[in-house]
Amino acid sequence: MNKITAAITAVGAYVPDFVLSNQVLETMVDTNDEWITTRTGIKERRLLKENGKGTSYLAIKAAQNLIEKANLDPKEIDLVIMATATPDMPVASTGVYVATQIGATNAFAFDLHAACSSFLYGMSTASAYIQSGKYKKVLLIGADKMSSIIDYTDRATCIIFGDGGGAVLFEPNEEGLGLQDEYLRSDGIGREYLKIDAGGSILPPSEETVKNGQHFVFQDGKTVFKYAVSGMADVSEKIMERNNLTKEDINWLVSHQANRRIIDATASRMGLDEEKVLINIQKYGNTTSATLPLLLSDFEHKLKKGDNLIFAAFGGGFTWGSIYLKWAYNKQ
Ligand SMILES: CC(C)(COP(=O)(O)OP(=O)(O)OC[C@H]1O[C@@H](n2cnc3c(N)ncnc32)[C@H](O)[C@@H]1OP(=O)(O)O)[C@@H](O)C(=O)NCCC(=O)NCCS
């Protein structure tokens, strides 16, 4: 029997309708379209504005889009992994709620939190469950309602983030397609540079923490930028080297969308031409756990069976890594 690999066999996505453009941000904080565009590549982002709707709403919509496109019976799903940095609630698992809402009543579910690398780590986790031979259909969802933790008076963060969700289905493959190799890293040095101070077990929420805005994301952008550029480029180069991949062998770079300059630096270290780099940051900004599946959804029509994809991400913590995956289908 051939070795079992974990292949992506379907993709779904969802972004909310509300668009927050650079022009509108100009009226909210001291910034301008030219600065945002040249420093980040972002033109607009989507926000989930309706009261009472959280990350699960984005996740359910993305999963339902996949289920419909793939004509999948949700009862066949064995496991739902919910990659997110913004769960609905600190305790009750968002993934469990999502699984029930989409009708995945035979699945077990859990949340996976690794900041902007949540989806990348989720790919590794989903693949390991498939390779164990015990699970046949693993649904990996990446969704974040970043607008729930962003201070819209802080120009250092509010220009960057957006809301969205995406989902992929992993299934066993015996043709050698799917996940080939991974190189995942983390380093606690990052804790001080990208964080939310309050609301966790060190500093529970209080009147004081809310008054100080400590429930919002704080980012030392310059430092994060420096680590992200070298981290993502290093792991992507490493995964090419150890799989004997030349730049000609790679069809697509599927990179976390945090800053256009970080993506370009990674592509440049890999020696890749611009047309091999999937980009949609201009439309959505940084949607944290949703960037990678949103790219797969937007560019699904271009991906061909057997294509070599390199995924790369970098996030708070720090967390980062790279995954080499062979695409398993042609879109109908
Ligand atoms: C946040 C980020 C876009 C800032 O870009 P940068 O080129 O590093 O900008 P700097 O912070 O050095 O600021 C440069 C200048 O622009 C100003 N500036 C900062 N934000 C601004 C904004 N939104 N609009 C206009 N000017 C701004 C700064 O005050 C500074 O002015 P000064 O030179 O007069 O002091 C960039 O650091 C970044 O993308 N960091 C990594 C983000 C990331 O990847 N985060 C998620 C990880 S998953």
The ligand as a Tripos MOL2 file, in Angstrom:
@<TRIPOS>MOLECULE
LIG
   48    50     1     0     0
SMALL
NO_CHARGES

@<TRIPOS>ATOM
      1 C1          3.2120   48.4620   11.1310 C.3       1 LIG1
      2 C2          4.0850   48.7630    9.9300 C.3       1 LIG1
      3 C3          3.2340   48.7740    8.6770 C.3       1 LIG1
      4 C4          4.7310   50.1300   10.0970 C.3       1 LIG1
      5 O1          5.5620   50.3940    8.9890 O.3       1 LIG1
      6 P1          7.0380   50.9350    9.2260 P.3       1 LIG1
      7 O2          7.6130   51.1680    7.8930 O.co2     1 LIG1
      8 O3          7.7330   49.9860   10.1440 O.co2     1 LIG1
      9 O4          6.7450   52.3010    9.9170 O.3       1 LIG1
     10 P2          7.3820   52.8690   11.2380 P.3       1 LIG1
     11 O5          6.7120   52.2620   12.4160 O.co2     1 LIG1
     12 O6          8.8800   52.8010   11.1420 O.co2     1 LIG1
     13 O7          6.9510   54.3570   11.1050 O.3       1 LIG1
     14 C5          7.4870   55.2190   10.0780 C.3       1 LIG1
     15 C6          6.8550   56.5760   10.2360 C.3       1 LIG1
     16 O8          5.4840   56.5180    9.8410 O.3       1 LIG1
     17 C7          4.6400   56.9370   10.9270 C.3       1 LIG1
     18 N1          3.4200   56.1200   10.9230 N.ar      1 LIG1
     19 C8          3.1850   54.9800   11.6180 C.ar      1 LIG1
     20 N2          1.9630   54.5210   11.3330 N.ar      1 LIG1
     21 C9          1.4270   55.3750   10.4460 C.ar      1 LIG1
     22 C10         0.1950   55.4250    9.7660 C.ar      1 LIG1
     23 N3         -0.7530   54.5100    9.9440 N.pl3     1 LIG1
     24 N4         -0.0150   56.4350    8.9110 N.ar      1 LIG1
     25 C11         0.9100   57.3870    8.7010 C.ar      1 LIG1
     26 N5          2.1130   57.3840    9.3130 N.ar      1 LIG1
     27 C12         2.3670   56.4000   10.1780 C.ar      1 LIG1
     28 C13         5.4640   56.7270   12.1610 C.3       1 LIG1
     29 O9          5.0500   57.5760   13.2170 O.3       1 LIG1
     30 C14         6.8520   57.0760   11.6760 C.3       1 LIG1
     31 O10         6.9930   58.4670   11.6380 O.3       1 LIG1
     32 P3          8.3870   59.1600   12.0410 P.3       1 LIG1
     33 O11         9.3800   58.6090   11.0660 O.co2     1 LIG1
     34 O12         8.0910   60.5990   11.8720 O.co2     1 LIG1
     35 O13         8.6330   58.6980   13.4420 O.co2     1 LIG1
     36 C15         5.2240   47.7180    9.7830 C.3       1 LIG1
     37 O14         6.1360   47.8860   10.8320 O.3       1 LIG1
     38 C16         4.7320   46.3110    9.8010 C.2       1 LIG1
     39 O15         4.0830   45.8750    8.8720 O.2       1 LIG1
     40 N6          5.1190   45.5250   10.8230 N.am      1 LIG1
     41 C17         4.8410   44.1270   10.9010 C.3       1 LIG1
     42 C18         3.3690   43.9210   10.9860 C.3       1 LIG1
     43 C19         3.0210   42.4950   11.0480 C.2       1 LIG1
     44 O16         3.4990   41.7220   10.2770 O.2       1 LIG1
     45 N7          2.1630   42.2200   12.0010 N.am      1 LIG1
     46 C20         1.5190   40.9950   12.1620 C.3       1 LIG1
     47 C21         2.4310   39.8820   12.3340 C.3       1 LIG1
     48 S1          1.4740   38.5520   11.9700 S.3       1 LIG1
@<TRIPOS>BOND
     1     1     2 1
     2     2     3 1
     3     2     4 1
     4     2    36 1
     5     4     5 1
     6     5     6 1
     7     6     7 2
     8     6     8 1
     9     6     9 1
    10     9    10 1
    11    10    11 2
    12    10    12 1
    13    10    13 1
    14    13    14 1
    15    14    15 1
    16    15    16 1
    17    15    30 1
    18    16    17 1
    19    17    18 1
    20    17    28 1
    21    18    19 ar
    22    18    27 ar
    23    19    20 ar
    24    20    21 ar
    25    21    22 ar
    26    21    27 ar
    27    22    23 1
    28    22    24 ar
    29    24    25 ar
    30    25    26 ar
    31    26    27 ar
    32    28    29 1
    33    28    30 1
    34    30    31 1
    35    31    32 1
    36    32    33 2
    37    32    34 1
    38    32    35 1
    39    36    37 1
    40    36    38 1
    41    38    39 2
    42    38    40 1
    43    40    41 1
    44    41    42 1
    45    42    43 1
    46    43    44 2
    47    43    45 1
    48    45    46 1
    49    46    47 1
    50    47    48 1
@<TRIPOS>SUBSTRUCTURE
     1 LIG1         1 GROUP 0 **** ****
